[in-house]
């Protein structure tokens, strides 16, 4: 099987990001981003997505975490797109429901070639610790735009904001794993009637 790995660097006046991804990994993760809560969530993506993920980031977190979180989403999306290559033989679609105590979330992914994000989440708090929960959307918007994926995220219920976020990231990891996985019945075919994604 072709190696499905990618390394992407992104540098702006606001951030410097490095993302290394192996879609056929074992769930190993290493982070140095300056945003601990996001690292905790990305660890869920790696573990439940069974992808190896390394992310280094240096950003203007002395202002706030916005640029760093958004640019990590962008660079992660670029790395996944590069690792997927021509997308021949993948399942293309992935979905997952994940509970955590009282919280339940559903995530659906389509590596359609068309970026789109639909996010229906009403967080019960504005922040978890020092992490502004508005940045969850910024991360996923960056990912969807640059992985050229359609992404639907729904928190179906939840009272604890940490649980709400964690179920979203765990479900995202599982849905990502399903969508990116080779389908033995596709035999290397393009998973689209258009003949291209």
N, C-alpha and C positions, 0 to 999 in steps of 0.2 A: 504494500500500500504506500502511496506517496506520502511523504512527510508533510504534515499539516501544521507547520510552525511559522511564526512570523515575529519580527522585531520591528517596531516603529518608534521613531523619535519625532517629537514635536517641540519646536522652540518658538516662543513669541516673546514680546516684551514683558509679558506677565508671568509666563510659566516655562519650565523645561520639563518635559515628560518623556519617559522611556517605558515602553510596554513590550514584554516578551510573552508570547502565548503559544501553547502546544495544545491543540484541540483533542489530541489523543493521549493526554497525560493521565495522571493518577490523582489529581486534586492537590498537588503541592503548590504552595503560595509563598511569596516573599514580597513584602511591601516596605517602602520608605517614602511616605507621601506627606507627612506632617498633618494628616487628617485621620486621627485614630478611629473614629466611628466609621468612616468610609472604608478603612482597611478591614475592620471587623465584618462589614457587609460584603466586601470583595472576597474575603476568605470563604464566605458562604457560597459565592458564585463558583469559585474554584473547586471547593469540596463537593458540592452537589452537581456541578457541571462536569466533574472529572476532567477538568482542564488544568494544566500547569500554567501558573500566572505569576509573572514578576512585574512589579510596577514601581518605578522611582519617579518622584516628582519634587520639584523645587518651585514654589510659587509665592505669590504675594499674600500669604496667609496673615501677614501683619495687618492687612486691610480687612479681609475676610476670606472664607474658603471658596467663594463662588468660582473664581477663575480656575483654581486648581481642580475642583470637582468636575466642572464642565469639561475642561481640557483632558482630564483622565477619561471621561466618557467618550470624547471624540477619538482619542488615541487608541483606546481599547476597541472601539468600533472599527477603526482603520486596520488594526492588527487582526481582528477576527475576519474581516473581509479579505485581507491578503492571505490568511491561512486557509480560507475556504477555496480560494482560487476560482476556477470556472464553475464550481458548484455541481459538477457532474456527479450523479449517483447519490447525492445526499437526500435525506428525507424532506428537507426544505421547511416543513411545518413542525412546530413543537409546542407542547402545552403542559402545564402542570398546575395542580392545586396543592398548596402547602398550608398546614395549620401550625400554629404555635399557641398552645393554651386556648385563649378565647378568640384569637385572631385567625382569619382564614383569607388567603389571597390566591388569585388565579392570574397566570401570565401565559400569553400566547405569542409565539414568534413565527414570523414568515420571512425567510430570506428571499424576498420577492424581487429585490433590485429597486424597490420603491420605498424610500424612507417615509415612515409615518409613526406617530405616537398617539395613542389614545390612553389616557390615564385617569381612571376614576377612583380617587383615593381622598378620603376626608380624614386627615390626621387629627387625632384628638388633642394634640399639643402642637405648638409651633416649632419646638426644638427638642432634641434628645441630648442632654448635656449641653455642650456648646455647639452642637451641629444643627444648623438651620434646615428644617425638613423641606423647605422650598427647593433645596439643592438636589433632592431625590429626582425631581422632574428634570432638572438641568443635566444630571448624569445620564438619565435614560434618553433624553432628547439628543444629546451628543452622540450616544451609542447608535441610536436608530438612524440618525442622519448619515453617519459615516460608515456604518456596517451595511447601509442600504437595505434596512430591514423594516418591516412593519411590526410594531410592538404594541400589544394591548395589555395593560396592567389594571387589575381590579382588586381592591381590598374589599372583600365581601362583608367582613365584620371585624371588629376589634375595638378594644378599649384602651389597651396599653400601646402607646405610640412606638416604642421600641419593637414590640411584637409585630405591629403593622408593617414597619419597614423591613424587619428581618424576614417575614413571610414573603414579601415582594422579591427580595434578593435571592432567597432560597428557590422560590418558584422560577425566577428568571434563570438561575443556573440550570435547573432541571429542564426547562423548556429549551434553553440554548443547546444543551447536550442532545436532546431528542432531535431538534431541527438540523443540527450539524452532522449528525451521525450518518455514516454510509448505510444505504438501504441495499441489502444483497439482492433484492428483486429488481432494483433499477439497473443493475449491470452497467454502471457508468453512464446511464442515459441522463438527459436533461430533464429535471422534474418540472416541466412546463410545456403546455401545448403550443406556446409561442416559439419554442426551440431556443430560448435565451432567457436569462435572468439578470 
